Amino acid sequence: MMRTGAGRSGADATLGDMVRPRPSRLTPRTFARALDALAARDADLGRLREEWGAPPLRLRPAGFSALLRVIVDQQLSVASARAIWGRLEERVRPMTPEAFLGERSQALKAAGLSRAKIAYARGLAEEIQAGRLDLESLGRLDDESAIERLVSLKGIGRWSAEIYLLSALARPDVFPADDLAIQTAVARAKGLDGRPDRATLVLLAEPWRPWRSVAARLLWHYFRAAIMGAARSGAASGAGRR
């Protein structure tokens, strides 16, 4: 069963968003306004914000380092990715394409990178160093064009490209529908029988335009605080009873 109800002022919030110019980059001010609009438009999102608070607007400076971080984060837990990134930052100073290419593969492997991720990261660094990938120009492209350019690189899929647009370019309306945490959070928040697939989730997120990036951040916040938090609490309680 699925809940899709909007708040009482949803129509007013939607009209307000339509008449305001849409920002190309989130700021703390537009982020707060977007949370208000989403809460008014979707009662479930409003409930999540009320119960779990507003998510932080965490951003990384755009560039090689941020895109490399996305590669490092692929298919890893937050804790594991953070540890590997910390070791890389200690090893590669400054974190530039030139400095990264100067590191031996054995040293990068010792920092925790897999052979495949080393190859992807070197390929990224070489593309930037050769001038074939201009990350500054990338920031001026629309969302789909920027995603298309990034996924042309080996090791960068759509999810990785969307995360870069979210975390480094601060785009307001990017929605990583393949993200398992978002799928799980939506299923729990809307009372679904199971995780929605990509097509279903894209449809569910349509009313959240032009603030789908903000909805994604709210859902991640809910996932970490409520779902993962409950799992950790249950594990600790179980350990205490042994």
N, C-alpha and C positions, 0 to 999 in steps of 0.2 A: 504494500500500500504506500502511496506517495502523497506528501503534503506539498502544496505549491502556493499557499495563500499569501497575499501581500498585506502589508500593514494598512492602517486606515488612511494614511496620507500618501499611499504609493503613487496615485495618479498625479498628485501635486508635485511629488519629488521627480517623477519621470518628466513632467512638463518643464520643471526647472532645469533639469539636465539638458533638455533639448534646446532651450533658448540660450544657455550659457555656452561660450566657446569651449571646446574640449581641449584640455592641455595635452601636449605631446610628451610630457614628463611629469611624473608625480612629485609633489612637494609635500611637506608636512601639512600645509593648509588644504591642498586638494585631496590629500589622503583622508583627512578628517571629514571633509565634505562628502567624499565618496562613501565612507562608512555610514554616514547618516542616510544617504540616498539608498544604499543597499538595505539597510535596516527598515526603511519605510516601504521599500518595494517587495521585500521577501521576509515574511514573518519568522521563518526559520533562521535566517541570517541575523535578524534583529535579536532573536532569543540567544543565539550564540554569543553575540557581543555583550548582551546584558549579563549573561551568566559567567562568561570567561574573560571579559574585558576586551579592549581593542588590541590588535596585534601591533608589534613594532614595525616601523618602516625601515628595515635594514637594507642598506644599499652598499655596493662595492664600486670603487672607481672603475670606469670602463677601460678596457685595454687587454693586453696579453695576459696579465696576471689573473684578471677576473674570468677570462675564457678558459685558461688553464685550470683554474679552480673548479670550474664546471666539469671538466674532464676527470679531474681527481675524484670528485664527488660521485661519479657514476657508479650505481649498483653497490654503494657502501652505506653503512650506518653513519649517522651524523658524527658519532664519536670517533669511528675509524677514519673517516675522511678528514676530520679536524686534526687528528694526530699525524697523519701523513703530510698534510699541508704544513703543519708546524715544522716538521723535519725538513721539508723542501725549502721553506723560507730560511731556515738556518743554513742550508747548503748553498742555495742559489741567491746571491746578493750582488746587485739588485735583481729583482725578478723581471728580467727582460728577455726577449727572444735570443739575443746574442749570448747572454750569460747562461741561459738554459742550454743552448747548443754547445757551449763549452764544457758542460759536465759529461763525464763518462757514464755510460749506461749502467755500469755496475754500481756507481754511487747513487744513481736515481733509483735503482732497484733496491738498494739498501735503505733508502728513505721510505720505501713501501709501494712504489709504483710497479704495476705489472708490466710484462714485456709489451703487451698490446697498448697500454696507456703511454708508455715511453715512446712508442712509434707514433701514436696519435699526437702527442705533445710536440715531438720533434717536427712532425709534418706541419703543425700549426705554426711553430716558430719559424720554420723555413718559408712558409707562405708569407708571413708578415715581413720577414727580413728581405725577401726578394721583391716586396712591393706588390705581390699579387693579391694580398688581402689588406685592405686599408680599413682599419677599424674605426677611424674617424669618419670616413665616408659612410661606413655601415650605419653609423648613428643617425645619418640623415635620411635613410631609406624608410619606407613605411614598414609596418610589422611583417607582412608576408614576404616582401622582397628581402628584408634582412634575414628572416628565417631561411628562405630559399638559398641565400648566399652562404649561410653558415652550414647548412646540411650538405652542401657540395663538398665540404671538407671531410676527410676520412676520420671517423671516430666521433663526429658530431651529428647526432640524430635530432629529430624535431624537439624532443623533450629538452635536450641540452641547449638547443638554440633558444627555446622559449624561456628557460631559466636565465640565460644571459640577458635577454631582453627585459625580464622582470627585475633581476638583481643588479644589473650594471647600467642599463639604459633607462630604468625606471618607467617603462612603458605602462600606461594605465589599463590597457584592454587586451592583455595576452593571457590565455588560459591554458595551462598544461593539462589537458584532459586525460593524458596517459599516466599521470602521476597517481601511484597507488594510495598514497596518504590522502590525497584529495578525494579519490573515489571512495575510500573508506569513510572519510568524514562526511561526505554528502549522503552516503547510505545511512549512516547513523542519525544525522541531523534531520533527514526527511523520512525516516522510518521505512526505508526500502528493505526488501527481503534479502538483497545481496548487493555487492558492489556493482554500480552501473558500468557498462562498457563505454568506450570512447564516444560512440555515436549518441548514446543516451545522455551522457554527461554534457556533451556539446549542446544538445537540445535543452537540457535543464538550465544551462548557464546562459542561454540566450537573453533572458530578461535582465541579466546582470550587466549587460552592455550599458555604457562604455567603461565600466569599472570592473571588468572580470579579473584583472590582476589583483585588485584589492579584495575581491571575493576569495581568490586563491589564497592570499595571505591570511585572511580570517579563517579559512578552513584548515590551513596548516597549523595555525595557532590553536584551534580547537583540537586538532588531532594530537598535538604534542601535550597540551594541558589536560585534556579530558580522557582521551582514549589511551595514549601511551602512559599518562600519569596513573590511570586506574590499573593498567597492566603492571606497572612497577610496584604499585601499592599492594596489589594482590600477590605478587611474587614475594615481596618482603613479608607479608602476613603469613604466607604459606611456609616460608623459611622459619619463621618464629615459632610455628606450631610443631616443627619436626623435633 
